[in-house]
Amino acid sequence: MSSVIRGLRGFATLAGLVALLVYTWGLLHLAGAFLEAEDGGTGSAPIPPCRGNEQVVHVIDYSVSWFPLSFDCEMKGGGSYPAEVIPGYVNPVAVGSALAAVGCVIASAYVAELRLRAGARKGEAA
């Protein structure tokens, strides 16, 4: 196997691991906000993750999105706003790393195919 293919596959593995780790980090933040919202004890109204915004007095519920990761505070009369519980870099880094991993896998397969075809042409010409 050539060094180019090996390098592309290695980078794909690294980028995939980065995507997985960053997404997991975001899931931990989301799980913490979910547990805090479901606590239901003293001081649970308004929902703790939704605090820090002047619209908090209108919050009646929350919703969670898995992709992209987000924790949204639902308000009376419709509308919502995102609670700032997930670091801003999580979604872009996870998506960017995943796309880089897929791109490197495709590129390594393409390079391998080109080498096989070149080898077959050499064999046919002989």
Secondary structure, 3 states (H helix, E strand, C coil): CCHHHHHHHHHHHHHHHHHHHHHHHHHHHHHHHHHHHHCCCCCCCCCHHHCCCHHHHHEEEEEEEECCEEEEEEECCCCEEECCCCCCCHHHHHHHHHHHHHHHHHHHHHHHHHHHHHHHHHHHHC
